[in-house]
């Protein structure tokens, strides 16, 4: 009996998610479906069909869409040029990215960059506002100012995460399920005495670009890459956790006296406003929120060094 034929539904879903996780963690690297299936220990054909069944789209369609959406997010929030973005998103040349980009978005990268408010961006914010009942025009906005931010340096970390939602209502699922995941990862921190770790939440996707229904919201435990013993323990004990490298370097840290759901809309509007006004530029799409059991959270925004 093959490995794949003996797996239950939950295990098959995890294999598909592991494939998606691999694609996200290697977005700028060349790889093929065979590389992923061999890593997971199943056949090429089985991985291909299982991914379609679980995720609702072929694996390579997801990879291409994810890379182009991340490229679009970098065009919006980073200070990289098109050549740098091409390399970061797995395209060998600027021409290759530009051609794929126009096929997918119906506009060139430069035309896309000039769009003030994207349809998916507007819709995601409207849905999030309805769920959290918070708008950027509330008094909470006074907490979202550049002078309240602290410039810090973070080490490279490894994120062990679970996808909170992958379906029709990702933000709604995130809000309703976060207490469970916060407790889960808090217990993991305590059990393994992971003092330098952070419980964080965010998305694998690009908020202004990705369809609301396709957003992948996560919660997880970010641990410095140098904590070798901790990584060995977690890999053995929690083999079904997904895995993501988060680059180290310069970040803005913004402390907030509110929960993550309340912070969501004003946080995004703060980042977008600052990037558009040139107050800062991001080095990637990987901004995240650090969580605590109390009514407090911290925003971490990756900074592009060449703008300082």
Secondary structure, DSSP 8 states (H G I E B T S, - for coil): --TGGG--HHHHHHHHHHHHHHHHHTTTS---HHHHHHHHTS-HHHHHHHHHHHHSS-HHHHHHHHHHHHHHHHHHHB---HHHHHHHTT-SSHHHHHHHHHHHHSS-HHHHHT-SS-HHHHHHHHHHHHHH---TTSGGGGG--GGG-EEEEE--EEEEEEEEE-STTHHHHHHHHHHHHHHHHHHHHHHTT-TT-EEEEEESS-TTTS-GGG--EEEEEEEETT-HHHHHHHHHH-TTSEEEEE--EEEEEEEESS-HHHHHHHHHHHHHHHHHHTS--BSSS--EEEE-SSS-EEEEEEB-GGG-
